[in-house]
Amino acid sequence: MPTRREFLTRTAAATAATYALLQPDSLRRVRAAGRNLAGESPRSLADNEGYWGQIQRAFAVDRSLINLNNGGVNPSPRMVQDAMRRHVEYSNQIPSRNLWQQQEPQVETVRARIARMFGCDAEEIAITRNASESMEISLYGLTLSPGDEVLTTTQDYPRMINTLKQREQREGIVLKTFPFPNPPQSPDELVEAFERNITPRTKAVLMSHMTTYTGQVFPVREICHAARAKGITAIVDGAHAFGHFVYDGGGIGCDFYGTSLHKWMHAPIGTGFLYVRKDRIAGHWPLMAAPEPKTNDIRKFEEIGTHPAANRLAIADALVFHEGIGPERKEARLRYLRDRFAKRLAANDRVRFFTSLDPQQSCGMATLGIEGIGAGDLRTHLWKQHKIYVTGIEFENISGIRVSPNVYTTPTEVDIFTEAIEDVLKNGIPVETKG
Ligand SMILES: Cc1ncc(COP(=O)(O)O)c(C=O)c1O
């Protein structure tokens, strides 16, 4: 007969074991790996392969391929995919009840968690399907008159530029864009360029927090501050920034901030959010008509008809996974992986970097080209010959490949990519693997 003490000890151990078994495996790995390393700085942990090996195993990606286009869209860890599947199954039991009455109200907890991570009030967050939707709500919903100017860079995302071009054609607003060098000398150069191009007719400025072509980080706080001081609406496209590097969203001081959550946050594909500064909600038109378009309720931007709750609810699991790693650790690891290939290849004077490697101006992505080799050929060769997936960029003076590893990428995979580029530098691209 066990003593009372033995009984309690055994029960506690069994409960802990059961709890561990019930936790999604990937989260258990992440937490367990992190627990013993609590005292280590994010930078010193950036090349601790024992730790990152646990994170890598949280993803069920195909390791016979090397995906270095994580800037496009990210895979979700297993725990996020599992959560999504559970929610889909539950919705489908009796959708009109489970989806509308149970799951949709539950999305409010996700709103609150996103707000907490971004650094704002939950009543300032609309959950959307992606950055595009968030940005279109921002850009179409502004009240503008013919002749009013919206200022952005030529390197902002094409869909946002097209949104403004459509407003030009339809309503006679004026889209003004300016180019900037790749890379710029310093972040100040970008603030000055915005300030120089503002005119008395400028009503809004649009900027990418991190650009699509080169991953250039913009000093959004300074630009928003300069714009708002002149009464100009400040809109930030944060598609690549949220979940990638650490910043205080509320502290940026913008009026609108849109992002996807299926990029660097690892949430299910088809998720994003839009932050709208509280005092801008009532005056802003929703993209799809809401019963009260001028209400102060942020949910008016979510009036899109029947839509799944599963991917929205599973955002919470992605946030938990991200917090489990620690945003600072993740940022440090992304920088480490990027620098691992970038610093080695930058030593070759035939390799041109369109991305500054200055930590203030970039993070986990870099766009690079090889003198005398077309971006399309390089991209196709990497895929055909090595099954390495990158995206090709041809825009203005940029001709290269954008390379974006992620937390599940191993240093060996980064080295295989680096060696493949070194081989091209030495031997060129055989005709069979050209684009
Ligand atoms: C800067 C920027 N904004 C917006 C988007 C659009 O993102 P999504 O397709 O998730 O809406 C992208 C996509 O790569 C992007 O790079």
The ligand as a Gaussian input file, in Angstrom:
#p B3LYP/6-31G(d) Opt

LIG

0 1
 C        5.434000      44.147000     -49.235000
 C        4.304000      43.208000     -49.525000
 N        3.045000      43.598000     -49.327000
 C        2.000000      42.816000     -49.561000
 C        2.168000      41.543000     -50.031000
 C        0.967000      40.710000     -50.327000
 O        0.838000      39.678000     -49.429000
 P       -0.399000      38.684000     -49.540000
 O       -0.293000      38.026000     -50.882000
 O       -0.191000      37.749000     -48.427000
 O       -1.619000      39.495000     -49.453000
 C        3.447000      41.054000     -50.255000
 C        3.668000      39.689000     -50.732000
 O        4.739000      39.206000     -50.932000
 C        4.541000      41.918000     -50.005000
 O        5.799000      41.517000     -50.232000

